[in-house]
Amino acid sequence: MTPDLTFTRHDPADAEKILGTVIVPVYVASHRDAVDQPFYSAERFGERVLSYIRVPGFQLVVAHVGDEPVGQAFGCTLPAKTRWWDGLTTPVPDGFTVETGSRTFAFNELMVVPEWQGKGVAHSLHDALLEGRAEERATLLVRQDNDSAQRAYARWGWRKAGRAQPFPDSPHFDVMIVDLPLGGRRVP
């Protein structure tokens, strides 16, 4: 990791303020190969971010080199009546999809601009976002064909739990799970 890498944390109100100046531009820079596809367009991404911001437990972490944002990660706590699990296309164990509003943190996005990929920024963002979370576990969706992300998440302790297609026009994803260190205990 570069010594001049810093992180800022943002709650929902802060995140909404920087949606157009930081969040969407970092997304576009890190998804240059896909933003021309409808599901991956900047507009659709912005809409998804706004829906995540409105969920309790939302948090955004932005990585900076100097004043320049070079990556970001964000997620939210799954509410009791979440639709997160509705797109599952494979069976999961009984009780797996039961949510209480404090059981599972949805790790919605992790991205780093190309110039900073392969330098530990993604892992640092990952750890910064999950640090201190009080949920029992976290979940994320990763494209089945994204081999490098699949390998990274496996190294970081995530395990595959199933497959999902969350939107009719989205790709199929592997559903991954990791137990969180606090295991549902509240931070003192």
Backbone as a chain_set.jsonl record, in Angstrom:
{"seq": "MTPDLTFTRHDPADAEKILGTVIVPVYVASHRDAVDQPFYSAERFGERVLSYIRVPGFQLVVAHVGDEPVGQAFGCTLPAKTRWWDGLTTPVPDGFTVETGSRTFAFNELMVVPEWQGKGVAHSLHDALLEGRAEERATLLVRQDNDSAQRAYARWGWRKAGRAQPFPDSPHFDVMIVDLPLGGRRVP", "coords": {"N": [[0.847, -1.18, 0.0], [0.415, 2.24, -0.671], [2.131, 4.89, 1.04], [0.859, 7.38, 1.174], [-1.864, 7.024, 1.11], [-5.107, 7.7, 2.135], [-8.171, 7.512, 4.055], [-11.641, 8.317, 3.971], [-14.664, 8.387, 5.777], [-18.143, 8.129, 5.183], [-21.421, 9.026, 5.979], [-24.946, 8.443, 5.214], [-26.038, 11.053, 4.491], [-23.729, 12.568, 3.865], [-22.743, 10.978, 1.779], [-24.724, 11.267, -0.174], [-24.33, 13.909, -0.849], [-21.881, 13.821, -2.202], [-22.337, 12.238, -4.362], [-22.44, 12.864, -7.181], [-19.948, 14.027, -7.568], [-17.883, 12.461, -6.573], [-18.587, 9.651, -6.047], [-19.987, 8.564, -8.379], [-18.14, 9.388, -10.468], [-15.777, 7.899, -9.683], [-16.76, 5.336, -9.966], [-17.305, 5.281, -12.772], [-14.693, 5.618, -13.786], [-13.527, 3.266, -12.862], [-14.956, 1.309, -14.116], [-14.724, 1.379, -16.859], [-14.803, -0.404, -19.0], [-17.386, -1.357, -19.019], [-19.447, 0.532, -18.735], [-20.959, 1.254, -20.928], [-22.932, -0.591, -21.191], [-26.353, -1.222, -20.5], [-27.129, -2.102, -17.794], [-24.841, -1.496, -16.341], [-24.535, 1.221, -16.642], [-23.709, 4.659, -15.872], [-25.884, 6.132, -14.979], [-27.758, 4.142, -14.092], [-26.181, 3.025, -12.069], [-25.959, 5.224, -10.304], [-28.663, 5.415, -9.521], [-28.932, 2.976, -8.145], [-27.116, 3.425, -6.044], [-28.397, 5.539, -4.685], [-30.627, 4.143, -3.71], [-29.365, 2.36, -1.943], [-28.25, 4.143, -0.099], [-30.431, 4.936, 1.368], [-30.971, 2.868, 3.086], [-30.87, 1.638, 6.406], [-27.822, 1.691, 8.335], [-26.05, 2.231, 6.298], [-22.865, 2.856, 4.92], [-20.061, 4.533, 3.563], [-16.778, 4.269, 2.363], [-14.075, 6.072, 1.225], [-11.115, 5.955, -0.629], [-8.212, 7.929, -0.83], [-5.583, 9.515, -2.634], [-3.601, 11.967, -1.856], [-5.599, 14.657, -2.649], [-7.165, 13.316, -4.403], [-9.746, 11.033, -5.161], [-9.385, 7.54, -5.248], [-10.564, 5.123, -5.013], [-13.378, 3.216, -3.708], [-15.674, 1.881, -1.306], [-18.747, 0.521, -0.292], [-21.695, -0.157, 1.665], [-24.602, -1.602, 3.308], [-26.781, -2.387, 6.079], [-28.78, -5.266, 5.927], [-32.265, -4.991, 5.834], [-35.036, -6.348, 7.793], [-37.113, -7.1, 6.07], [-35.902, -7.506, 3.555], [-35.183, -7.496, 0.005], [-32.955, -8.596, -0.942], [-32.25, -11.337, -1.101], [-34.016, -12.331, -2.96], [-33.29, -12.842, -5.603], [-31.951, -15.248, -5.669], [-30.731, -18.145, -7.286], [-30.023, -20.667, -6.742], [-30.34, -23.353, -4.359], [-30.258, -22.719, -0.794], [-29.214, -23.246, 2.625], [-31.779, -23.922, 5.118], [-33.1, -21.112, 6.803], [-31.06, -19.447, 6.04], [-31.628, -17.102, 4.596], [-33.03, -15.548, 6.343], [-33.575, -12.481, 7.798], [-32.923, -10.025, 10.29], [-32.654, -7.358, 10.504], [-30.364, -6.686, 11.665], [-28.608, -8.7, 11.247], [-27.073, -9.154, 8.834], [-24.605, -7.596, 6.853], [-24.662, -5.966, 3.829], [-22.305, -5.918, 1.464], [-22.034, -3.801, -0.802], [-20.521, -2.56, -2.95], [-17.195, -2.45, -4.258], [-14.502, -0.768, -5.464], [-11.741, 0.283, -7.468], [-9.813, 2.73, -9.092], [-8.217, 2.153, -12.262], [-5.397, 2.885, -12.315], [-4.556, 2.511, -9.723], [-5.019, -0.076, -9.054], [-4.08, -3.336, -7.898], [-2.345, -2.574, -5.914], [-2.916, -2.899, -3.274], [-5.002, -1.287, -2.471], [-7.73, -2.025, -2.766], [-8.002, -4.17, -0.915], [-7.429, -2.796, 1.456], [-9.552, -0.937, 1.486], [-11.702, -2.74, 1.66], [-11.212, -3.895, 4.211], [-11.401, -1.581, 5.798], [-14.085, -0.836, 5.463], [-15.461, -2.998, 6.602], [-14.519, -3.014, 9.175], [-15.236, -2.982, 12.587], [-17.955, -3.497, 12.236], [-21.084, -4.565, 13.471], [-22.756, -6.583, 12.703], [-23.541, -10.114, 12.232], [-22.562, -11.326, 9.975], [-21.352, -10.772, 6.601], [-22.387, -10.145, 3.255], [-21.91, -10.451, -0.265], [-22.109, -9.838, -3.809], [-20.549, -11.228, -6.569], [-19.44, -11.108, -9.885], [-19.645, -14.053, -11.817], [-17.71, -14.484, -13.735], [-15.578, -12.956, -12.972], [-12.673, -13.53, -12.267], [-10.35, -12.542, -10.901], [-11.409, -10.983, -8.799], [-12.891, -12.957, -7.507], [-10.825, -14.649, -6.58], [-9.485, -12.86, -4.861], [-11.473, -12.264, -2.902], [-11.794, -14.825, -1.808], [-9.233, -15.173, -0.661], [-9.478, -13.274, 1.335], [-11.193, -14.415, 3.097], [-13.856, -14.905, 2.39], [-16.602, -17.021, 1.407], [-18.257, -19.037, -1.049], [-21.785, -19.106, -1.309], [-23.962, -19.511, -2.86], [-25.84, -18.753, -5.844], [-26.99, -15.917, -7.746], [-29.312, -13.782, -9.503], [-29.929, -10.678, -9.368], [-31.427, -8.682, -10.71], [-33.579, -8.54, -13.577], [-32.112, -7.801, -15.878], [-29.513, -8.044, -15.118], [-26.208, -9.505, -14.796], [-25.413, -12.941, -13.903], [-24.472, -13.735, -10.601], [-22.075, -14.863, -8.166], [-22.954, -15.565, -4.873], [-21.496, -14.503, -1.964], [-20.258, -15.035, 1.352], [-19.113, -13.928, 4.532], [-18.068, -14.405, 7.85], [-18.32, -12.02, 10.44], [-15.976, -10.401, 12.609], [-16.979, -9.387, 15.091], [-19.284, -10.767, 15.365], [-22.038, -10.156, 15.671], [-22.071, -8.913, 18.092], [-22.366, -5.898, 19.899], [-20.46, -2.952, 19.343], [-18.353, -1.731, 21.889]], "CA": [[0.0, 0.0, 0.0], [1.162, 3.489, -0.745], [2.082, 5.589, 2.328], [0.024, 8.571, 1.15], [-3.261, 6.627, 0.975], [-5.943, 8.034, 3.29], [-9.561, 7.095, 3.917], [-12.691, 9.114, 4.595], [-15.922, 7.663, 5.976], [-19.281, 8.983, 4.875], [-22.755, 8.529, 6.315], [-25.842, 8.652, 4.07], [-26.16, 12.459, 4.079], [-22.469, 12.925, 3.2], [-22.644, 10.236, 0.517], [-25.618, 11.873, -1.163], [-23.712, 15.172, -1.288], [-20.749, 13.576, -3.105], [-22.726, 11.249, -5.374], [-22.054, 13.277, -8.525], [-18.575, 14.535, -7.657], [-16.917, 11.427, -6.193], [-19.043, 8.255, -6.155], [-20.206, 8.168, -9.776], [-16.889, 9.454, -11.237], [-14.894, 6.764, -9.367], [-17.39, 4.179, -10.607], [-17.07, 5.344, -14.223], [-13.262, 5.386, -14.023], [-13.168, 1.877, -12.557], [-15.783, 0.403, -14.924], [-14.678, 1.893, -18.235], [-15.108, -1.463, -19.964], [-18.767, -1.829, -18.919], [-20.451, 1.592, -18.562], [-21.809, 1.391, -22.111], [-23.999, -1.581, -21.077], [-27.431, -0.601, -19.713], [-27.105, -2.404, -16.361], [-23.649, -0.88, -15.752], [-24.452, 2.642, -16.976], [-23.537, 5.577, -14.734], [-27.22, 6.49, -14.491], [-28.292, 3.028, -13.299], [-25.371, 2.928, -10.865], [-26.4, 6.297, -9.416], [-29.967, 5.028, -8.964], [-28.701, 1.926, -7.145], [-26.484, 4.038, -4.876], [-29.429, 6.26, -3.937], [-31.448, 3.178, -2.961], [-28.551, 1.849, -0.834], [-28.075, 5.221, 0.881], [-31.648, 5.043, 2.181], [-31.087, 1.697, 3.963], [-30.135, 1.836, 7.669], [-26.504, 1.075, 8.422], [-25.227, 2.538, 5.13], [-21.595, 3.544, 5.118], [-19.175, 4.636, 2.409], [-15.378, 4.579, 2.635], [-13.397, 6.501, -0.001], [-9.651, 6.005, -0.547], [-7.665, 9.106, -1.5], [-4.154, 9.791, -2.712], [-3.702, 13.422, -1.826], [-7.007, 15.047, -2.704], [-7.821, 12.555, -5.466], [-10.336, 9.743, -4.797], [-8.876, 6.475, -6.109], [-11.36, 3.917, -4.812], [-14.451, 3.342, -2.734], [-16.427, 0.686, -0.923], [-19.896, 0.884, 0.515], [-22.699, -1.171, 1.914], [-25.643, -1.282, 4.277], [-27.343, -3.514, 6.812], [-30.0, -5.755, 5.292], [-33.441, -4.893, 6.701], [-35.766, -7.597, 8.026], [-37.916, -7.441, 4.886], [-35.061, -7.223, 2.389], [-35.361, -8.245, -1.24], [-31.601, -9.007, -1.333], [-32.161, -12.764, -1.388], [-35.053, -12.723, -3.927], [-32.715, -13.263, -6.87], [-31.201, -16.504, -5.574], [-31.057, -19.128, -8.317], [-29.597, -21.969, -6.224], [-30.832, -23.547, -2.994], [-29.399, -22.396, 0.344], [-29.735, -23.913, 3.825], [-32.911, -23.316, 5.83], [-32.756, -20.01, 7.682], [-29.974, -18.646, 5.491], [-32.111, -15.81, 4.104], [-33.782, -14.847, 7.389], [-32.905, -11.257, 8.231], [-33.502, -9.402, 11.48], [-32.353, -5.936, 10.488], [-29.034, -6.512, 12.253], [-27.854, -9.935, 11.033], [-26.191, -9.213, 7.671], [-24.163, -6.384, 6.181], [-24.521, -6.154, 2.381], [-21.132, -5.24, 0.92], [-22.599, -3.521, -2.123], [-19.57, -2.227, -4.013], [-15.772, -2.223, -3.994], [-13.904, -0.425, -6.752], [-10.499, 1.062, -7.455], [-9.49, 3.186, -10.451], [-7.176, 1.271, -12.812], [-4.026, 3.262, -11.984], [-4.257, 2.119, -8.347], [-5.312, -1.494, -8.851], [-2.907, -4.171, -7.671], [-1.446, -1.92, -4.953], [-3.44, -3.082, -1.926], [-6.07, -0.33, -2.163], [-9.0, -2.747, -2.616], [-7.988, -4.892, 0.359], [-7.519, -1.794, 2.521], [-10.935, -0.456, 1.492], [-12.489, -3.861, 2.17], [-11.034, -3.986, 5.664], [-11.895, -0.355, 6.422], [-15.544, -0.84, 5.471], [-15.972, -4.031, 7.514], [-13.984, -2.799, 10.521], [-16.166, -2.546, 13.62], [-19.353, -3.815, 11.953], [-21.659, -5.377, 14.545], [-23.552, -7.677, 12.157], [-22.948, -11.451, 12.334], [-21.936, -11.74, 8.716], [-21.498, -9.87, 5.463], [-22.618, -10.829, 1.989], [-21.673, -9.665, -1.474], [-22.316, -10.503, -5.087], [-19.413, -11.044, -7.469], [-19.697, -11.736, -11.182], [-19.066, -15.39, -11.924], [-16.553, -14.47, -14.628], [-14.56, -12.038, -12.447], [-11.745, -14.434, -11.589], [-9.453, -11.864, -9.965], [-12.183, -10.641, -7.6], [-13.21, -14.225, -6.834], [-9.622, -15.078, -5.854], [-9.229, -11.91, -3.765], [-12.444, -12.479, -1.822], [-11.457, -16.096, -1.151], [-8.068, -14.912, 0.205], [-9.905, -12.43, 2.444], [-12.044, -15.193, 3.988], [-15.224, -15.086, 1.892], [-16.904, -18.327, 0.826], [-19.449, -19.046, -1.908], [-22.968, -19.644, -0.642], [-25.017, -19.737, -3.838], [-25.809, -17.901, -7.036], [-28.146, -15.031, -7.816], [-29.486, -12.79, -10.555], [-30.775, -9.755, -8.618], [-32.286, -7.901, -11.597], [-33.767, -9.288, -14.827], [-31.097, -7.476, -16.878], [-28.167, -8.129, -14.542], [-25.544, -10.799, -14.975], [-25.492, -13.865, -12.771], [-23.418, -13.492, -9.628], [-21.89, -15.757, -7.029], [-23.25, -14.967, -3.574], [-20.434, -14.854, -1.036], [-20.533, -14.744, 2.764], [-18.0, -13.975, 5.471], [-18.434, -14.111, 9.239], [-17.669, -10.796, 10.906], [-15.288, -10.654, 13.866], [-17.765, -9.08, 16.296], [-20.306, -11.806, 15.437], [-23.326, -9.66, 16.138], [-21.935, -8.192, 19.354], [-22.288, -4.448, 19.728], [-19.171, -2.317, 19.626], [-18.463, -1.023, 23.167]], "C": [[0.891, 1.242, 0.0], [1.048, 4.266, 0.564], [1.188, 6.82, 2.326], [-1.459, 8.272, 0.92], [-4.004, 6.966, 2.262], [-7.374, 7.624, 2.994], [-10.475, 8.1, 4.583], [-13.939, 8.247, 4.68], [-17.073, 8.634, 5.781], [-20.581, 8.289, 5.276], [-23.678, 8.817, 5.123], [-25.928, 10.099, 3.587], [-24.902, 12.919, 3.34], [-22.361, 12.259, 1.827], [-23.53, 10.858, -0.551], [-25.023, 13.168, -1.711], [-22.588, 14.954, -2.299], [-21.064, 12.557, -4.199], [-22.204, 11.628, -6.762], [-20.614, 13.715, -8.679], [-17.514, 13.493, -7.323], [-17.426, 10.033, -6.553], [-19.22, 7.823, -7.608], [-18.917, 8.303, -10.6], [-15.903, 8.312, -10.937], [-15.444, 5.489, -10.004], [-17.078, 4.162, -12.108], [-15.607, 5.044, -14.547], [-12.892, 3.92, -13.824], [-13.958, 0.857, -13.38], [-15.826, 0.832, -16.388], [-15.111, 0.867, -19.264], [-16.579, -1.855, -19.973], [-19.822, -0.724, -18.921], [-21.324, 1.821, -19.796], [-22.935, 0.356, -22.132], [-25.084, -1.031, -20.154], [-27.348, -0.867, -18.207], [-25.957, -1.678, -15.661], [-23.522, 0.619, -16.037], [-24.294, 3.484, -15.707], [-24.883, 5.951, -14.137], [-27.812, 5.382, -13.616], [-27.504, 2.859, -12.005], [-25.8, 3.987, -9.856], [-27.733, 5.99, -8.763], [-29.794, 3.963, -7.88], [-28.089, 2.517, -5.88], [-27.525, 4.776, -4.041], [-30.332, 5.311, -3.163], [-30.662, 2.6, -1.78], [-28.421, 2.887, 0.278], [-29.259, 5.284, 1.842], [-31.834, 3.866, 3.146], [-30.295, 1.96, 5.246], [-28.784, 1.105, 7.649], [-25.611, 1.356, 7.234], [-23.948, 3.244, 5.558], [-20.778, 3.459, 3.842], [-17.781, 4.951, 2.917], [-14.732, 4.914, 1.294], [-11.895, 6.536, 0.28], [-9.166, 7.185, -1.383], [-6.143, 9.003, -1.561], [-4.09, 11.298, -2.881], [-5.169, 13.792, -1.765], [-7.814, 14.228, -3.703], [-8.42, 11.248, -4.958], [-9.876, 8.67, -5.79], [-9.634, 5.165, -5.946], [-12.431, 4.159, -3.78], [-15.08, 1.984, -2.466], [-17.608, 1.157, -0.093], [-20.856, -0.276, 0.651], [-23.672, -0.706, 2.966], [-26.109, -2.558, 4.968], [-28.625, -3.959, 6.121], [-31.172, -5.634, 6.259], [-34.158, -6.233, 6.824], [-36.559, -8.034, 6.792], [-37.162, -7.122, 3.599], [-35.48, -8.045, 1.174], [-34.018, -8.789, -1.732], [-31.555, -10.458, -1.805], [-33.147, -13.222, -2.466], [-34.484, -13.255, -5.232], [-31.926, -14.559, -6.814], [-31.674, -17.493, -6.635], [-30.606, -20.535, -7.924], [-30.139, -22.115, -4.805], [-29.777, -23.161, -1.953], [-30.0, -23.079, 1.573], [-30.927, -23.17, 4.436], [-32.4, -22.234, 6.769], [-31.702, -19.075, 7.143], [-30.423, -17.237, 5.121], [-32.916, -15.031, 5.14], [-32.963, -13.651, 7.867], [-33.664, -10.626, 9.386], [-33.37, -7.878, 11.466], [-31.009, -5.637, 11.127], [-28.138, -7.736, 12.012], [-26.766, -9.812, 9.965], [-25.881, -7.828, 7.123], [-23.991, -6.717, 4.708], [-23.366, -5.287, 1.898], [-21.46, -4.971, -0.548], [-21.561, -3.321, -3.216], [-18.16, -2.053, -3.452], [-15.135, -1.942, -5.341], [-12.686, 0.464, -6.565], [-10.216, 1.473, -8.897], [-8.286, 2.39, -10.953], [-5.749, 1.606, -12.394], [-3.596, 2.799, -10.593], [-4.609, 0.668, -8.052], [-4.02, -2.268, -8.679], [-1.927, -3.599, -6.677], [-1.967, -2.007, -3.523], [-4.58, -2.148, -1.554], [-7.387, -1.058, -1.917], [-9.06, -3.474, -1.278], [-8.117, -3.921, 1.533], [-8.93, -1.219, 2.618], [-11.872, -1.499, 2.084], [-12.423, -3.91, 3.688], [-11.587, -2.757, 6.381], [-13.418, -0.346, 6.492], [-16.088, -1.846, 6.481], [-15.526, -3.835, 8.963], [-15.072, -2.283, 11.473], [-17.632, -2.839, 13.342], [-19.869, -4.769, 13.02], [-22.519, -6.524, 14.021], [-22.802, -9.002, 12.308], [-22.103, -11.803, 11.12], [-22.079, -10.617, 7.696], [-21.723, -10.729, 4.225], [-22.27, -9.88, 0.85], [-21.989, -10.518, -2.678], [-21.106, -10.205, -5.956], [-19.711, -11.784, -8.771], [-18.974, -13.074, -11.253], [-17.813, -15.407, -12.787], [-15.436, -13.544, -14.148], [-13.568, -12.84, -11.595], [-10.856, -13.728, -10.569], [-10.185, -11.472, -8.687], [-12.533, -11.903, -6.815], [-12.017, -14.69, -5.995], [-9.336, -14.168, -4.665], [-10.192, -12.152, -2.613], [-12.165, -13.788, -1.09], [-10.254, -15.916, -0.216], [-8.468, -14.131, 1.454], [-10.937, -13.117, 3.336], [-13.478, -15.422, 3.541], [-15.377, -16.489, 1.329], [-18.186, -18.238, 0.001], [-20.599, -19.712, -1.166], [-24.097, -19.945, -1.615], [-24.797, -18.853, -5.042], [-27.078, -17.068, -7.077], [-28.119, -14.21, -9.095], [-30.458, -11.758, -9.974], [-31.728, -8.908, -9.45], [-32.438, -8.674, -12.902], [-32.685, -9.016, -15.871], [-29.672, -7.526, -16.328], [-27.526, -9.462, -14.9], [-25.835, -11.706, -13.783], [-24.27, -13.636, -11.892], [-23.278, -14.684, -8.694], [-22.203, -14.959, -5.778], [-22.153, -15.439, -2.631], [-20.789, -14.347, 0.355], [-19.22, -14.772, 3.53], [-18.554, -13.681, 6.864], [-17.666, -12.876, 9.672], [-17.114, -11.019, 12.312], [-16.12, -10.391, 15.12], [-18.95, -10.038, 16.431], [-21.638, -11.356, 15.977], [-23.258, -8.957, 17.464], [-21.812, -6.703, 19.075], [-20.897, -3.945, 20.091], [-19.306, -1.544, 20.936], [-18.376, 0.475, 22.986]], "O": [[1.968, 1.266, 0.597], [-0.034, 4.304, 1.151], [0.787, 7.27, 3.399], [-2.225, 9.172, 0.574], [-3.585, 6.569, 3.35], [-7.749, 7.414, 1.84], [-10.142, 8.668, 5.623], [-14.233, 7.471, 3.771], [-16.994, 9.803, 6.161], [-20.808, 7.122, 4.954], [-23.229, 9.381, 4.125], [-25.893, 10.343, 2.381], [-24.996, 13.583, 2.307], [-21.947, 12.88, 0.848], [-23.126, 10.964, -1.709], [-25.189, 13.488, -2.888], [-22.361, 15.803, -3.161], [-20.161, 12.072, -4.88], [-21.593, 10.802, -7.441], [-20.102, 13.772, -9.797], [-16.365, 13.626, -7.744], [-16.76, 9.308, -7.291], [-18.653, 6.811, -8.021], [-18.618, 7.398, -11.379], [-15.258, 7.809, -11.858], [-14.687, 4.664, -10.517], [-16.64, 3.144, -12.645], [-15.318, 4.297, -15.482], [-12.039, 3.391, -14.537], [-13.654, -0.335, -13.341], [-16.84, 0.667, -17.066], [-15.714, 1.214, -20.279], [-16.997, -2.615, -20.846], [-21.002, -1.024, -19.096], [-22.334, 2.519, -19.709], [-23.806, 0.417, -23.0], [-24.766, -0.432, -19.126], [-27.486, 0.069, -17.418], [-26.094, -1.287, -14.502], [-22.502, 1.222, -15.705], [-24.692, 3.072, -14.617], [-25.01, 6.073, -12.919], [-28.311, 5.653, -12.524], [-28.087, 2.582, -10.957], [-25.986, 3.68, -8.678], [-27.923, 6.27, -7.579], [-30.428, 4.033, -6.827], [-28.486, 2.16, -4.771], [-27.534, 4.652, -2.816], [-30.763, 5.645, -2.06], [-31.241, 2.373, -0.718], [-28.475, 2.547, 1.459], [-29.096, 5.649, 3.006], [-32.77, 3.874, 3.946], [-29.168, 2.451, 5.183], [-28.636, 0.05, 7.031], [-24.52, 0.793, 7.143], [-23.953, 4.107, 6.435], [-20.797, 2.45, 3.136], [-17.61, 5.797, 3.795], [-14.828, 4.14, 0.342], [-11.456, 7.075, 1.296], [-9.643, 7.414, -2.494], [-5.505, 8.471, -0.652], [-4.477, 11.837, -3.918], [-5.903, 13.289, -0.915], [-9.022, 14.427, -3.833], [-7.703, 10.428, -4.384], [-9.961, 8.855, -7.004], [-9.372, 4.201, -6.665], [-12.414, 5.161, -3.065], [-15.02, 1.072, -3.29], [-17.484, 2.081, 0.711], [-20.838, -1.233, -0.124], [-23.595, 0.42, 3.458], [-25.857, -3.666, 4.493], [-29.464, -3.129, 5.768], [-31.091, -6.121, 7.387], [-33.908, -7.148, 6.04], [-36.655, -9.229, 6.513], [-37.72, -6.538, 2.67], [-36.047, -9.13, 1.296], [-33.945, -9.376, -2.811], [-30.895, -10.771, -2.795], [-33.121, -14.39, -2.854], [-35.14, -14.05, -5.906], [-31.296, -14.939, -7.8], [-32.875, -17.656, -6.852], [-30.787, -21.484, -8.687], [-30.371, -21.117, -4.123], [-28.575, -23.261, -2.196], [-31.173, -23.45, 1.559], [-31.062, -21.955, 4.29], [-31.39, -22.416, 7.448], [-31.464, -18.014, 7.72], [-29.674, -16.279, 5.315], [-33.432, -13.956, 4.834], [-31.813, -13.793, 8.285], [-34.892, -10.686, 9.448], [-33.921, -7.197, 12.33], [-30.557, -4.492, 11.139], [-27.022, -7.791, 12.527], [-25.656, -10.308, 10.159], [-26.773, -6.998, 6.95], [-23.258, -7.644, 4.364], [-23.45, -4.059, 1.924], [-21.2, -5.8, -1.419], [-21.712, -3.867, -4.309], [-17.966, -1.577, -2.334], [-15.21, -2.763, -6.255], [-12.61, 1.275, -5.642], [-10.359, 0.668, -9.817], [-7.43, 1.996, -10.161], [-4.961, 0.695, -12.14], [-2.401, 2.705, -10.315], [-4.505, 0.231, -6.906], [-2.987, -1.905, -9.242], [-0.793, -4.071, -6.588], [-1.509, -1.267, -2.652], [-5.08, -2.208, -0.431], [-8.093, -0.743, -0.959], [-10.071, -3.398, -0.58], [-8.834, -4.198, 2.494], [-9.446, -1.033, 3.72], [-12.73, -1.181, 2.907], [-13.45, -3.959, 4.365], [-12.177, -2.879, 7.454], [-13.983, 0.107, 7.488], [-17.083, -1.566, 7.149], [-16.1, -4.43, 9.875], [-15.735, -1.283, 11.198], [-18.485, -2.461, 14.145], [-19.156, -5.686, 13.427], [-22.97, -7.358, 14.807], [-21.585, -9.016, 12.489], [-21.078, -12.478, 11.221], [-22.819, -9.654, 7.897], [-21.303, -11.885, 4.164], [-22.332, -8.659, 0.997], [-22.12, -11.739, -2.592], [-20.685, -9.054, -6.065], [-20.17, -12.926, -8.764], [-17.835, -13.205, -10.804], [-16.942, -16.255, -12.592], [-14.442, -13.368, -14.853], [-13.627, -12.822, -10.366], [-10.629, -14.259, -9.482], [-9.632, -11.615, -7.596], [-12.475, -11.905, -5.585], [-12.181, -15.079, -4.839], [-8.984, -14.644, -3.586], [-9.766, -12.236, -1.461], [-12.291, -13.846, 0.133], [-10.252, -16.445, 0.895], [-7.865, -14.304, 2.514], [-11.499, -12.486, 4.232], [-14.243, -16.074, 4.25], [-14.416, -17.079, 0.834], [-19.086, -17.46, 0.317], [-20.427, -20.728, -0.492], [-25.087, -20.569, -1.236], [-23.723, -18.284, -5.238], [-28.108, -17.451, -6.522], [-27.066, -13.973, -9.687], [-31.673, -11.933, -10.071], [-32.75, -8.456, -8.933], [-31.52, -9.392, -13.298], [-32.366, -9.897, -16.669], [-28.731, -7.099, -16.998], [-28.209, -10.421, -15.26], [-26.427, -11.284, -12.79], [-23.173, -13.377, -12.386], [-24.236, -15.421, -8.458], [-21.771, -13.815, -5.636], [-21.907, -16.639, -2.512], [-21.516, -13.367, 0.513], [-18.322, -15.552, 3.211], [-19.407, -12.809, 7.03], [-16.501, -12.702, 9.316], [-17.709, -11.741, 13.112], [-15.976, -11.105, 16.113], [-19.559, -10.115, 17.498], [-22.306, -12.114, 16.68], [-24.271, -8.444, 17.939], [-21.194, -6.311, 18.085], [-20.253, -4.444, 21.014], [-20.258, -0.782, 21.101], [-18.45, 1.221, 23.963]]}, "num_chains": 1, "name": "protein.A"}
